[in-house]
């Protein structure tokens, strides 16, 4: 069972985006939203998660020639949908406030250990 981590910017008892890692049968990073009624769990490679972190920190640009394997879209009603190439058909859904809380944690380096090189 993976150990789920949320951003420290997410208040106690609040619904948030959670991240976990597994190593068997191969390394993978998982993302879910505790308030997502579908219970969707997105799975990505550590490299794909690293690219997402780099984009969210402003260290990497997303262009048509260099897309990320984790796609984030924001609807007009501020619903945030997260998709990953590694888990087609799976969508983690959250709201803009919870997404922004996750991004604050990313920018503070709270999820860097998931992709740290040994």
Secondary structure, 3 states (H helix, E strand, C coil): CCCCEECCCCCCCCCCEEEEEECCCCCEEEEEECCCCCCCEEEECHHHHHHHHHHHCCCCCCECCECCCEEEEECCCCEEEEEEHHHCCCEEEEEHHHHHHHHHHHHCCCCHHHCCCC
